[in-house]
């Protein structure tokens, strides 16, 4: 499933330059940890403020995109 362009625009608006990753190669670095669970994210981002997090979570709810923290 490709993320909607409108959704990605919202993410970019609320994420500093260089803090939003959508390429499979970039996202793969964040797709595993020490657990046995693994999955490839469609986007990885690093918001810098509380307001950015609120706007990003709101967009996820609007587009029914799951969030993993």
C-alpha positions as CSV (number, residue, x, y, z in Angstrom):
1,X,0.0,0.0,0.0
2,X,1.4,3.4,-1.0
3,X,0.8,6.2,1.5
4,X,-1.4,9.0,0.0
5,X,0.4,12.0,-1.3
6,X,-1.8,14.3,0.8
7,X,-0.8,12.4,3.9
8,X,2.9,12.7,3.1
9,X,2.5,16.4,2.5
10,X,1.1,16.8,6.0
11,X,3.9,14.7,7.5
12,X,6.5,16.9,5.6
13,X,4.9,20.0,6.9
14,X,5.3,18.9,10.5
15,X,8.7,17.4,10.3
16,X,12.0,19.2,9.9
17,X,14.0,18.7,6.7
18,X,15.9,15.5,6.8
19,X,13.7,14.0,9.5
20,X,11.1,12.2,7.3
21,X,12.1,9.0,5.6
22,X,10.0,7.1,3.0
23,X,12.4,5.1,0.9
24,X,12.4,1.3,1.7
25,X,16.1,1.5,2.2
26,X,15.9,4.2,4.9
27,X,12.8,2.7,6.5
28,X,14.5,-0.8,6.7
29,X,17.0,0.6,9.3
30,X,14.1,1.1,11.7
31,X,12.1,-2.1,11.0
32,X,13.6,-4.3,13.7
33,X,14.8,-4.3,17.3
34,X,15.8,-7.0,19.8
35,X,12.4,-8.6,19.7
36,X,11.4,-11.3,17.1
37,X,8.8,-8.9,15.5
38,X,9.8,-7.2,12.3
39,X,7.9,-5.2,9.7
40,X,8.8,-2.6,7.1
41,X,7.5,0.9,7.8
42,X,6.1,3.0,5.0
43,X,7.5,6.1,6.7
44,X,9.8,7.0,9.6
45,X,9.9,10.4,11.0
46,X,11.3,12.4,13.9
47,X,9.0,15.3,15.0
48,X,10.6,18.0,17.1
49,X,7.7,19.4,19.0
50,X,4.6,18.4,20.9
51,X,2.4,20.3,18.3
52,X,4.1,18.4,15.4
53,X,3.3,15.1,17.2
54,X,-0.3,16.1,17.7
55,X,-0.7,17.1,14.0
56,X,1.0,13.9,12.8
57,X,-1.2,11.6,14.9
58,X,-4.3,13.6,13.8
59,X,-3.3,13.0,10.1
60,X,-2.7,9.3,10.9
61,X,-6.2,9.1,12.3
62,X,-7.7,11.0,9.4
63,X,-6.1,8.6,6.8
64,X,-6.5,5.5,9.1
65,X,-2.7,4.9,9.1
66,X,-1.4,2.9,12.1
67,X,1.3,4.3,14.3
68,X,4.1,2.4,16.0
69,X,6.3,4.2,18.5
